[in-house]
Amino acid sequence: MAMITPIKVDDDPRQRLHLDLLQAWETYQTEGNFLTIEEADYWLAKLENGEDTEIPL
């Protein structure tokens, strides 16, 4: 089982992004969940329109 990298609230923005990406990569490796750019775009458009929708995994 992979260790999820903890993220500190006081990190600078670049470090925060780096840790967020590391955590996403670790989650992908352990769970295999991902979205295509088209799926993410469609989901975000629904959220922007005020629709209450869950992320399509």
Secondary structure as UniProt FT lines:
FT   TURN            9..10
FT   HELIX           13..31
FT   HELIX           37..48
FT   TURN            49..50
//
